[in-house]
Amino acid sequence: MTLVLAVAQFAPTADRAANLEAIDALASDAAQRGARVVVFPEYASYFTDPFDHDLRAHAEAVDGPFTRRLARIAARDDITVVAGLVEAADDGRRVHNTVVAVDGSGVLARYRKQHLYDAFGQRESEWIAPGALDEPEVFTVDGIALGIMTCYDLRFPEAARRLVDAGAQAFLVPAEWVRGPLKEAQWTTLLHARAIENTAYVAAADHPPPLGVGGSTIIDPQGVALATIGTATGVAVAVLDAGELDRIRRLNPALALRRYEVRPKS
């Protein structure tokens, strides 16, 4: 079983209509190149820097206008679209940093970011409510099981381990990896580490510079980059192969040899 997967790199803005136009064009490009799943960045529905109270004003429900438009795009191109959504939270003040996976029938899976970016001088938690520590919503396309994590989650290896324990063969990572000293190197290192230690595919889509680092990429279970975008807007496509994944896990049975398990903190 194989899955053709794409990562799409672009810079979302506060113009929601323009964001959807960009997603539409990039999804069409990816589909024409054979992609069955297209991964877009974090905050693909709406993004502003720095965050302000408009974030709440532009939040949507999971089944709101943004995901309905994604479903129409997915139906047109016979693909699954994975993209970041600003979702209204219940506290009346903050929002959820949510990722949805959408095909032509609607939402297949939803993930609310659990590890918030309160680091490197940033305070994401002032504006974002963390997701509950729910069981992962792993979904399957063309026989490949896919799990979702978001940006800062990469710095927490146990987040990926929970996904792989739930059956994920590939991690989809929408991100807005903020630029800064050594951040490009850390982005690359962490993506490759999550692939190697879990013998899993990793597909990550970032914002390009000047705010993000770019470098959206698809990495195989041995840590080899199969396709990468530099700093431009664009699409990269690669094939995920379940047979190759099984071969690598037989050769390197690190998951089977583990002596620890991951449990959520209370």
Backbone bond lengths (Angstrom), bond angles and torsions (degrees), N, CA, C in turn:
res aa  C-N    CA-C-N  psi(-1)  N-CA   C-N-CA  omega(-1)  CA-C   N-CA-C  phi
1 M - - - 1.459 - - 1.516 109.58 -
2 T 1.307 115.68 133.92 1.457 121.38 178.64 1.521 109.74 -130.28
3 L 1.328 115.00 153.72 1.455 122.47 177.92 1.525 108.27 -133.67
4 V 1.321 117.30 124.86 1.458 121.30 173.78 1.527 107.54 -87.65
5 L 1.316 115.92 119.98 1.464 122.15 -173.50 1.523 109.65 -125.89
6 A 1.325 115.61 145.09 1.460 121.08 179.05 1.515 110.63 -125.93
7 V 1.322 116.27 148.25 1.463 122.39 166.27 1.526 107.00 -111.23
8 A 1.342 115.03 138.20 1.464 120.85 -177.10 1.524 108.52 -120.51
9 Q 1.313 116.36 122.06 1.464 122.49 -176.80 1.527 109.83 -106.12
10 F 1.348 115.25 123.80 1.460 119.99 173.15 1.516 108.71 -156.37
11 A 1.320 116.94 170.86 1.459 122.44 -176.28 1.522 109.81 -107.56
12 P 1.338 118.48 96.48 1.470 120.02 175.89 1.524 110.92 -62.07
13 T 1.333 115.55 151.87 1.465 121.99 -178.94 1.530 109.00 -131.35
14 A 1.335 115.56 -170.30 1.461 121.03 176.31 1.530 112.40 -80.90
15 D 1.313 117.47 0.95 1.463 122.43 177.46 1.527 108.30 -95.40
16 R 1.319 116.63 98.45 1.459 120.45 -174.09 1.528 112.08 -64.80
17 A 1.326 116.91 -37.09 1.463 119.59 178.97 1.524 111.11 -64.55
18 A 1.331 116.87 -41.93 1.462 120.66 178.94 1.525 110.84 -65.40
19 N 1.328 117.62 -37.42 1.465 120.44 177.13 1.524 110.77 -60.27
20 L 1.330 116.54 -44.73 1.464 119.80 -179.93 1.530 111.36 -67.52
21 E 1.313 117.80 -34.48 1.459 120.31 176.06 1.529 110.67 -63.65
22 A 1.335 116.29 -41.51 1.466 120.02 178.22 1.523 110.61 -64.78
23 I 1.332 116.76 -44.23 1.459 120.64 178.71 1.526 110.20 -60.77
24 D 1.324 116.75 -43.90 1.461 121.77 179.69 1.531 110.35 -57.52
25 A 1.322 117.42 -49.01 1.467 120.76 -177.14 1.519 112.09 -66.72
26 L 1.330 116.97 -42.50 1.462 120.22 -178.71 1.522 111.24 -69.86
27 A 1.333 117.25 -37.17 1.465 120.65 176.98 1.524 110.60 -63.05
28 S 1.325 116.51 -42.45 1.456 120.59 178.58 1.527 111.09 -62.14
29 D 1.330 116.57 -42.62 1.461 121.61 177.50 1.525 110.37 -59.93
30 A 1.338 116.05 -47.55 1.465 120.32 -178.91 1.525 111.33 -62.86
31 A 1.340 116.77 -42.64 1.464 120.39 -179.48 1.525 111.17 -63.95
32 Q 1.317 116.81 -39.03 1.464 120.11 178.24 1.523 111.48 -64.31
33 R 1.321 116.47 -22.68 1.469 121.03 177.44 1.523 111.78 -94.72
34 G 1.326 116.65 10.68 1.452 121.44 172.44 1.510 115.95 97.17
35 A 1.327 118.18 1.24 1.469 119.99 -176.14 1.515 111.23 -66.79
36 R 1.326 115.90 141.47 1.461 123.36 174.71 1.523 111.57 -106.82
37 V 1.333 116.52 -21.26 1.468 123.11 174.68 1.524 107.16 -132.21
38 V 1.337 116.43 135.77 1.468 121.08 178.20 1.531 107.66 -126.66
39 V 1.332 116.60 124.00 1.461 122.89 -178.04 1.525 109.20 -103.67
40 F 1.343 115.21 124.39 1.461 122.50 179.17 1.532 109.68 -107.92
41 P 1.341 117.91 169.71 1.470 120.31 -175.09 1.530 113.99 -71.92
42 E 1.304 113.78 170.26 1.457 124.83 168.06 1.541 109.05 -61.48
43 Y 1.339 116.59 148.82 1.464 122.18 178.91 1.526 111.61 56.68
44 A 1.328 117.13 36.05 1.467 119.68 -178.67 1.520 112.49 -69.20
45 S 1.328 117.64 -25.50 1.467 119.62 -178.54 1.518 112.18 -77.25
46 Y 1.345 116.01 -34.22 1.474 120.25 -174.72 1.525 107.88 -164.45
47 F 1.336 115.63 134.03 1.464 118.82 178.83 1.519 109.65 -151.66
48 T 1.328 114.96 137.38 1.455 120.88 174.44 1.518 108.58 -143.07
49 D 1.298 116.70 146.84 1.468 121.12 -179.09 1.528 108.98 -132.83
50 P 1.371 117.05 121.26 1.461 126.57 -1.20 1.524 111.37 -78.33
51 F 1.354 115.68 165.69 1.459 119.53 176.19 1.525 110.43 -61.53
52 D 1.329 115.22 148.70 1.468 120.57 174.69 1.522 107.67 -148.01
53 H 1.328 117.07 -170.88 1.459 120.80 -174.84 1.530 112.85 -68.62
54 D 1.324 117.85 -14.13 1.455 119.72 175.74 1.528 112.05 -65.26
55 L 1.326 116.82 -20.21 1.456 119.89 178.96 1.524 110.15 -57.48
56 R 1.337 116.26 -47.02 1.457 120.73 179.10 1.529 110.81 -65.02
57 A 1.318 116.71 -39.54 1.463 120.71 -178.23 1.525 112.26 -64.06
58 H 1.337 117.40 -24.92 1.456 121.09 -177.66 1.528 112.38 -105.76
59 A 1.328 117.18 11.99 1.461 120.65 176.67 1.528 110.64 -74.67
60 E 1.319 115.92 151.53 1.457 121.92 -178.91 1.533 110.00 -130.44
61 A 1.312 115.85 166.11 1.460 121.39 169.97 1.532 108.97 -76.46
62 V 1.323 115.79 159.09 1.462 120.15 179.88 1.526 110.79 -58.18
63 D 1.313 117.38 -35.14 1.468 120.72 179.67 1.531 111.88 -100.78
64 G 1.328 116.82 28.20 1.453 122.28 -176.69 1.521 113.96 -83.28
65 P 1.334 117.07 -164.23 1.474 121.52 -174.85 1.522 113.84 -59.13
66 F 1.339 117.02 -37.56 1.464 119.24 -177.96 1.521 110.97 -62.78
67 T 1.332 117.09 -50.58 1.461 119.17 -177.46 1.532 111.25 -70.56
68 R 1.332 117.50 -30.09 1.463 117.97 176.49 1.529 110.74 -65.53
69 R 1.331 116.58 -37.89 1.473 119.35 176.07 1.533 110.33 -68.06
70 L 1.336 117.23 -39.28 1.463 119.21 176.17 1.521 111.18 -59.80
71 A 1.350 116.24 -39.75 1.461 120.01 179.80 1.528 110.90 -63.51
72 R 1.329 117.67 -38.07 1.467 120.08 178.00 1.527 110.93 -66.54
73 I 1.333 116.07 -40.59 1.469 119.66 176.63 1.523 110.17 -63.07
74 A 1.333 116.03 -44.50 1.466 120.80 -179.27 1.523 111.16 -62.57
75 A 1.338 116.40 -41.66 1.464 119.39 179.68 1.524 110.98 -65.63
76 R 1.315 116.64 -41.98 1.469 120.66 -179.53 1.522 111.28 -60.00
77 D 1.327 116.95 -43.11 1.464 121.58 -173.18 1.526 113.33 -100.54
78 D 1.342 117.71 0.37 1.465 122.79 -178.35 1.528 110.81 54.39
79 I 1.354 114.84 53.57 1.459 121.37 -178.70 1.529 109.21 -133.73
80 T 1.313 114.96 172.36 1.461 122.81 167.78 1.517 107.55 -110.58
81 V 1.326 116.76 130.20 1.461 122.93 -179.41 1.524 108.52 -107.40
82 V 1.328 116.27 131.64 1.465 122.79 177.74 1.523 107.03 -119.22
83 A 1.345 117.30 122.20 1.463 119.36 -173.06 1.516 111.16 -153.87
84 G 1.336 115.57 153.55 1.455 122.39 179.12 1.514 111.89 -78.47
85 L 1.333 115.89 138.97 1.462 123.66 -176.32 1.521 109.50 -131.21
86 V 1.318 118.13 134.83 1.466 122.22 169.80 1.525 107.04 -84.51
87 E 1.339 115.44 110.03 1.460 121.82 -174.00 1.529 109.94 -109.66
88 A 1.307 117.46 137.41 1.462 121.40 178.17 1.529 110.75 -63.82
89 A 1.340 115.72 134.30 1.467 121.66 176.91 1.520 109.95 -98.01
90 D 1.329 115.91 164.93 1.468 121.10 -174.30 1.522 113.91 -79.01
91 D 1.340 118.71 -12.53 1.464 119.03 -174.62 1.531 112.93 -80.88
92 G 1.336 117.16 -2.12 1.457 120.77 176.55 1.507 114.66 77.80
93 R 1.323 117.80 -1.12 1.470 120.95 -176.60 1.523 111.75 -126.31
94 R 1.321 116.53 -47.60 1.453 120.63 -175.49 1.535 110.59 -98.69
95 V 1.315 115.54 179.60 1.464 122.39 176.66 1.528 108.02 -127.31
96 H 1.313 115.82 169.98 1.462 121.65 169.96 1.525 109.18 -99.79
97 N 1.310 115.40 139.45 1.455 122.71 170.35 1.529 105.54 -89.33
98 T 1.310 116.03 97.53 1.467 122.60 -168.62 1.521 110.30 -113.88
99 V 1.311 115.64 147.02 1.465 122.05 171.19 1.526 107.51 -117.60
100 V 1.321 116.11 133.57 1.460 121.00 177.02 1.524 109.66 -117.23
101 A 1.331 114.98 144.74 1.460 122.29 169.48 1.520 107.16 -109.60
102 V 1.320 116.72 123.05 1.455 122.01 -169.53 1.526 110.06 -131.57
103 D 1.339 116.30 129.40 1.455 119.32 168.58 1.526 109.07 -115.11
104 G 1.310 118.15 -168.34 1.448 120.42 -175.70 1.511 114.41 -64.29
105 S 1.335 117.13 -18.45 1.464 120.71 179.59 1.519 112.77 -89.56
106 G 1.335 118.03 -12.42 1.458 121.58 -178.10 1.516 112.08 128.91
107 V 1.336 116.16 -155.97 1.463 122.05 -174.17 1.532 110.30 -77.53
108 L 1.330 115.97 123.58 1.463 122.57 176.79 1.523 111.76 -89.96
109 A 1.328 116.99 -36.64 1.462 121.54 -177.12 1.512 108.67 -156.30
110 R 1.338 114.71 154.20 1.465 122.02 178.10 1.515 108.35 -137.35
111 Y 1.315 116.29 138.23 1.466 120.74 175.75 1.518 108.70 -133.83
112 R 1.331 116.73 125.08 1.462 122.56 174.50 1.523 108.35 -98.03
113 K 1.315 115.87 124.60 1.461 122.11 -175.29 1.531 110.71 -52.01
114 Q 1.334 116.68 130.03 1.459 122.03 -175.20 1.525 113.03 -98.68
115 H 1.325 117.42 -37.06 1.462 121.44 179.66 1.528 108.66 -100.82
116 L 1.312 116.88 110.58 1.456 121.17 -175.70 1.522 111.35 -90.52
117 Y 1.317 115.34 148.68 1.464 122.97 -170.49 1.532 110.88 -82.31
118 D 1.328 114.96 73.46 1.464 121.55 174.09 1.531 107.46 -101.00
119 A 1.312 115.53 68.39 1.466 122.03 -172.37 1.520 108.87 -157.22
120 F 1.335 115.53 163.12 1.465 121.53 177.21 1.534 111.08 52.80
121 G 1.325 115.79 37.53 1.448 120.46 177.02 1.517 115.05 81.51
122 Q 1.328 118.21 2.82 1.460 122.38 -179.60 1.529 110.58 -101.65
123 R 1.342 117.07 156.71 1.466 122.05 178.35 1.532 108.91 -136.78
124 E 1.331 115.81 73.00 1.467 119.58 179.85 1.530 111.54 -59.09
125 S 1.326 117.39 -31.65 1.463 120.63 -175.72 1.527 112.94 -67.70
126 E 1.319 118.54 -15.04 1.468 119.35 175.15 1.522 111.45 -67.19
127 W 1.319 116.32 -24.77 1.460 121.22 -174.98 1.522 112.50 -118.22
128 I 1.338 116.94 -20.80 1.461 122.03 -172.74 1.526 109.82 -117.22
129 A 1.327 116.95 135.05 1.457 122.51 173.24 1.532 108.63 -92.62
130 P 1.343 117.99 132.83 1.469 118.86 -178.27 1.517 111.74 -69.32
131 G 1.323 115.67 149.77 1.450 120.63 175.69 1.510 111.45 -72.87
132 A 1.315 116.81 152.45 1.466 121.68 175.49 1.525 109.66 -66.93
133 L 1.326 115.09 156.54 1.461 120.12 -178.58 1.527 109.88 -84.22
134 D 1.326 114.63 59.39 1.455 121.14 -178.82 1.524 110.23 -76.48
135 E 1.334 114.66 165.78 1.454 119.22 173.59 1.531 109.40 -65.38
136 P 1.331 117.79 143.11 1.472 119.75 -178.60 1.523 112.12 -61.99
137 E 1.326 115.26 141.99 1.462 121.53 175.01 1.529 108.29 -95.45
138 V 1.315 116.32 85.50 1.463 121.84 178.65 1.527 108.35 -84.04
139 F 1.329 116.50 132.80 1.463 121.14 179.78 1.524 109.15 -126.78
140 T 1.311 116.25 160.03 1.463 121.55 -172.73 1.518 110.92 -120.73
141 V 1.326 115.37 134.48 1.460 122.58 172.91 1.521 107.56 -130.91
142 D 1.315 116.44 126.21 1.475 122.36 179.40 1.527 111.81 51.72
143 G 1.327 115.74 38.93 1.454 120.97 174.48 1.514 115.63 81.39
144 I 1.325 119.34 1.95 1.466 123.26 179.09 1.528 108.32 -107.64
145 A 1.341 116.09 126.24 1.469 121.69 -179.29 1.525 109.92 -84.67
146 L 1.333 116.41 128.05 1.461 123.29 -172.24 1.520 110.48 -119.64
147 G 1.335 116.40 134.07 1.454 122.53 175.59 1.514 110.12 -122.80
148 I 1.338 115.73 155.68 1.469 121.15 -173.92 1.518 110.86 -115.29
149 M 1.316 115.82 136.56 1.458 123.47 167.41 1.526 107.17 -139.50
150 T 1.334 117.18 167.31 1.461 119.17 -172.06 1.522 111.82 -134.24
151 C 1.321 117.46 120.12 1.463 125.23 164.35 1.537 113.61 45.53
152 Y 1.342 117.27 -103.75 1.468 121.81 -174.37 1.524 112.45 -59.38
153 D 1.350 117.89 -22.15 1.468 121.35 174.68 1.528 111.41 -54.19
154 L 1.329 117.35 -27.04 1.468 120.89 -177.88 1.522 112.13 -58.17
155 R 1.327 117.20 -27.41 1.463 120.80 -177.12 1.534 112.14 -80.31
156 F 1.319 117.21 2.15 1.457 122.14 -178.32 1.526 108.17 -122.68
157 P 1.338 117.79 95.20 1.469 120.38 -174.21 1.517 113.40 -56.80
158 E 1.337 116.58 -29.59 1.462 119.33 -178.10 1.529 112.12 -66.17
159 A 1.347 117.47 -24.95 1.463 119.50 177.30 1.528 110.50 -63.33
160 A 1.324 116.35 -43.30 1.456 120.29 176.66 1.525 111.39 -68.66
161 R 1.326 116.93 -36.80 1.466 119.73 179.59 1.528 111.57 -63.39
162 R 1.334 117.26 -36.94 1.465 119.31 176.69 1.522 110.12 -63.11
163 L 1.322 117.13 -38.67 1.455 119.91 178.78 1.526 111.58 -65.93
164 V 1.315 116.44 -44.19 1.460 118.85 -177.86 1.529 110.28 -69.15
165 D 1.335 117.51 -33.20 1.462 120.45 175.72 1.524 111.62 -67.19
166 A 1.331 116.45 -25.39 1.463 120.83 176.88 1.527 111.99 -84.79
167 G 1.329 116.50 1.69 1.455 120.85 175.36 1.506 115.86 105.71
168 A 1.347 118.15 1.04 1.459 119.74 -177.41 1.521 111.37 -64.40
169 Q 1.312 115.70 134.28 1.467 122.40 173.83 1.530 111.63 -102.17
170 A 1.319 115.15 -13.01 1.466 120.97 178.30 1.518 108.79 -146.64
171 F 1.341 115.91 142.85 1.460 122.60 176.57 1.525 108.24 -105.17
172 L 1.317 116.25 128.33 1.458 122.10 175.63 1.525 107.31 -102.71
173 V 1.340 117.27 126.83 1.459 121.81 -168.61 1.534 110.88 -128.63
174 P 1.330 118.78 81.90 1.463 119.58 167.69 1.526 109.72 -64.84
175 A 1.338 117.24 138.53 1.464 119.99 -173.40 1.513 111.47 -149.36
176 E 1.338 113.70 158.21 1.460 122.87 162.53 1.524 104.70 -131.71
177 W 1.340 114.41 77.75 1.464 121.49 -173.74 1.523 108.27 -77.66
178 V 1.318 116.33 103.45 1.462 122.00 -171.10 1.525 110.12 -65.86
179 R 1.324 116.11 135.71 1.461 120.94 178.95 1.527 110.94 -67.79
180 G 1.320 115.92 154.97 1.452 122.41 177.93 1.512 109.48 168.71
181 P 1.347 118.13 176.65 1.459 121.01 -179.39 1.526 111.73 -56.10
182 L 1.295 116.29 124.25 1.467 125.39 177.33 1.521 113.77 69.33
183 K 1.331 118.64 1.94 1.456 119.49 -173.54 1.537 111.96 -67.82
184 E 1.335 118.00 -35.55 1.462 119.55 178.23 1.520 110.41 -61.54
185 A 1.331 116.73 -43.33 1.460 120.65 179.89 1.526 111.20 -66.28
186 Q 1.324 116.88 -38.96 1.467 119.86 179.77 1.529 110.85 -66.79
187 W 1.317 117.47 -40.89 1.466 122.02 176.59 1.523 110.64 -55.10
188 T 1.312 115.46 -51.68 1.465 120.01 -178.16 1.530 111.08 -64.40
189 T 1.331 116.79 -45.44 1.458 120.85 -177.88 1.521 111.81 -61.91
190 L 1.325 117.01 -45.68 1.464 120.37 -177.27 1.524 111.67 -67.29
191 L 1.315 117.90 -39.85 1.463 119.95 177.48 1.528 111.09 -60.85
192 H 1.320 116.19 -45.66 1.464 119.56 179.69 1.521 111.20 -67.29
193 A 1.333 117.14 -37.75 1.468 119.60 179.58 1.521 111.49 -63.54
194 R 1.351 117.47 -44.01 1.462 119.82 179.76 1.529 110.96 -61.88
195 A 1.330 117.67 -35.26 1.460 120.44 176.97 1.522 111.31 -68.50
196 I 1.325 116.88 -47.59 1.468 120.64 -174.07 1.517 111.50 -67.61
197 E 1.340 117.24 -48.15 1.462 119.50 -173.27 1.526 112.61 -70.40
198 N 1.342 116.63 -22.52 1.458 120.32 179.48 1.520 113.16 -106.35
199 T 1.327 117.36 2.75 1.470 122.28 -172.52 1.531 109.17 39.34
200 A 1.337 114.07 60.92 1.467 121.84 -177.84 1.522 109.81 -138.85
201 Y 1.309 116.03 155.30 1.460 120.44 171.38 1.529 109.33 -73.74
202 V 1.325 116.30 149.89 1.461 122.46 174.62 1.521 107.90 -131.74
203 A 1.341 115.66 129.98 1.466 121.18 176.72 1.518 107.87 -126.57
204 A 1.337 117.08 114.51 1.462 122.08 -172.98 1.520 110.45 -122.55
205 A 1.349 115.48 132.97 1.466 121.51 179.25 1.521 108.99 -120.74
206 D 1.321 117.15 122.41 1.462 122.18 -176.05 1.531 110.40 -116.60
207 H 1.360 114.82 168.28 1.462 121.48 167.16 1.537 107.68 -76.53
208 P 1.307 119.10 144.47 1.461 120.52 174.08 1.523 110.91 -77.43
209 P 1.348 118.55 168.95 1.459 121.06 172.41 1.531 110.21 -59.00
210 P 1.336 117.45 154.72 1.461 126.11 17.14 1.521 115.65 -89.50
211 L 1.336 119.34 -12.24 1.469 118.98 -177.56 1.518 111.87 -88.05
212 G 1.321 117.66 -44.90 1.455 120.90 176.88 1.514 111.20 -90.84
213 V 1.342 115.50 179.20 1.463 119.65 177.50 1.524 111.65 -97.90
214 G 1.346 117.17 -11.21 1.452 118.50 -173.90 1.524 110.19 72.88
215 G 1.317 115.90 -145.91 1.458 119.50 177.11 1.514 113.84 66.53
216 S 1.332 117.97 29.89 1.464 120.29 174.59 1.521 108.62 -58.06
217 T 1.341 116.46 140.94 1.459 118.36 -167.52 1.514 112.08 -156.02
218 I 1.332 115.41 160.42 1.462 123.70 171.78 1.521 106.75 -124.45
219 I 1.342 115.94 126.40 1.465 122.85 -171.88 1.518 109.06 -122.40
220 D 1.323 116.71 139.41 1.465 119.65 -178.87 1.526 111.17 -87.14
221 P 1.350 119.45 173.67 1.468 122.01 -174.13 1.525 115.21 -67.98
222 Q 1.328 117.54 -6.77 1.463 120.30 174.09 1.523 111.87 -101.91
223 G 1.328 117.17 4.04 1.459 120.88 178.28 1.510 114.40 88.34
224 V 1.316 117.28 18.08 1.464 121.74 179.37 1.528 109.00 -95.13
225 A 1.328 116.94 127.14 1.463 121.31 177.29 1.523 109.16 -72.80
226 L 1.323 116.77 119.20 1.459 122.11 -179.71 1.514 112.35 -86.57
227 A 1.337 116.36 -32.53 1.466 121.54 -179.51 1.518 107.58 -158.45
228 T 1.324 116.68 139.78 1.461 120.98 -176.03 1.529 109.63 -145.51
229 I 1.345 115.35 144.64 1.459 122.36 172.52 1.524 107.33 -105.61
230 G 1.300 117.50 143.86 1.459 120.55 178.16 1.518 111.59 -79.71
231 T 1.309 117.04 -111.65 1.463 121.27 -176.58 1.527 112.66 -113.72
232 A 1.325 118.06 4.93 1.458 121.49 -176.46 1.528 111.01 -95.33
233 T 1.315 115.55 167.83 1.460 121.39 167.56 1.521 108.18 -73.23
234 G 1.332 116.78 136.85 1.454 118.43 179.94 1.512 112.71 167.67
235 V 1.328 114.51 -171.17 1.461 123.09 -174.14 1.521 108.96 -130.13
236 A 1.335 116.13 140.02 1.462 121.99 171.25 1.521 108.11 -125.03
237 V 1.336 116.40 139.98 1.470 122.19 -172.52 1.527 109.18 -127.15
238 A 1.348 115.57 140.46 1.464 120.69 175.37 1.521 108.97 -149.55
239 V 1.327 115.29 164.74 1.463 122.05 179.90 1.521 109.32 -103.31
240 L 1.343 116.37 127.26 1.454 122.75 173.10 1.522 107.13 -97.17
241 D 1.332 117.07 128.12 1.465 122.85 -171.52 1.519 109.68 -120.11
242 A 1.340 117.41 113.35 1.463 121.10 -178.92 1.518 111.55 -64.08
243 G 1.324 117.81 -35.04 1.455 120.80 178.49 1.518 111.77 -65.07
244 E 1.337 116.62 -41.93 1.466 120.52 177.33 1.525 110.67 -65.44
245 L 1.332 116.72 -38.82 1.462 120.13 177.21 1.524 110.88 -61.46
246 D 1.328 117.55 -44.92 1.469 120.86 178.09 1.519 111.14 -61.09
247 R 1.329 116.57 -40.52 1.472 120.21 179.76 1.526 110.82 -62.77
248 I 1.316 116.57 -43.28 1.464 120.42 -179.14 1.524 110.52 -66.71
249 R 1.331 117.20 -38.67 1.467 119.45 179.85 1.520 112.49 -71.57
250 R 1.328 117.90 -25.54 1.467 119.66 171.87 1.518 110.36 -72.58
251 L 1.325 116.32 -41.24 1.463 121.03 -179.78 1.524 111.36 -67.25
252 N 1.316 116.48 -39.15 1.466 122.90 -177.72 1.534 108.27 -128.33
253 P 1.346 117.29 83.93 1.469 120.58 -174.76 1.525 112.96 -82.47
254 A 1.332 116.53 46.32 1.465 120.09 -175.32 1.525 112.08 -60.93
255 L 1.328 117.97 -37.01 1.458 119.36 179.68 1.519 111.22 -63.89
256 A 1.315 117.25 -40.96 1.463 121.17 -179.82 1.521 112.16 -70.20
257 L 1.329 117.61 -25.94 1.464 121.74 -176.68 1.529 113.22 -88.86
258 R 1.318 118.53 -0.71 1.463 120.91 -179.45 1.531 111.45 -62.12
259 R 1.346 114.64 149.16 1.467 119.83 177.56 1.531 111.47 -120.70
260 Y 1.324 116.65 9.62 1.460 122.27 177.65 1.526 109.19 -130.21
261 E 1.308 115.89 154.87 1.457 121.48 173.35 1.517 109.59 -124.67
262 V 1.330 116.46 165.13 1.459 122.07 -177.12 1.529 108.92 -107.01
263 R 1.332 115.62 131.78 1.461 120.96 175.49 1.525 108.49 -130.61
264 P 1.339 117.94 144.00 1.459 120.02 179.27 1.521 111.59 -64.32
265 K 1.335 116.44 146.30 1.456 121.31 171.84 1.534 108.84 -78.29
266 S 1.314 116.07 147.23 1.465 119.52 179.68 1.527 109.73 -77.61
